[in-house]
Amino acid sequence: MGNNIYLIGFMGVGKSTVSRKLAEAAGYEEIDTDARIARRQGRSVSEIFREKGEAYFRDLETELLEELAGQERNVVSCGGGMALRGENVRLMKRGGAVAWLTASPETVLGRVRRDGSRPLLEGKMELGQIREMMEGRVPYYQKAADIAVATDGRSPEEIAEEILRNIKKLF
């Protein structure tokens, strides 16, 4: 097992924000998979979804994870659907430890309400639909995670500290 730290969880739980703090605290490089894919493709994640489809985007995620599994000392902020593919979970486990960030549907809605860059939430910005989507993903996140950390009402620094404390036990 490598020593990368992968952050998984539903959109809006704080993966990107926490990954920056965690990388800083651990002295690791921070990699946001959505941002890296968008940069390499020369278009936003929403545009990739619209122009090429979700399956194409998911293939790009897997390719990036294959690349990262051979590296070390990265904090990887994964897209919300990354853990839905068994192959991705295997790559993350091979590359390091997986931390699942959780939040209530209410917290997620509050964080993503005005964010137009969430292709899977287009036309679904209501609590019931977010709750349903989240519940459908919980078994995947549970299976992939080495640890779970709640983000509701906590600072990114507190969350990063908890992840570091628990991840050190795994390496």
Secondary structure, DSSP 8 states (H G I E B T S, - for coil): ---EEEEE-STTSSHHHHHHHHHHHHT-EEEEHHHHHHHHHTS-HHHHHHHH-HHHHHHHHHHHHHHHHT--SEEEE--TTGGGSHHHHHHHHHHEEEEEEE--HHHHHHHHTT-TT-GGGTT--SHHHHHHHHHHHHHHHHHH-SEEEE-TT--HHHHHHHHHHHHHTT-
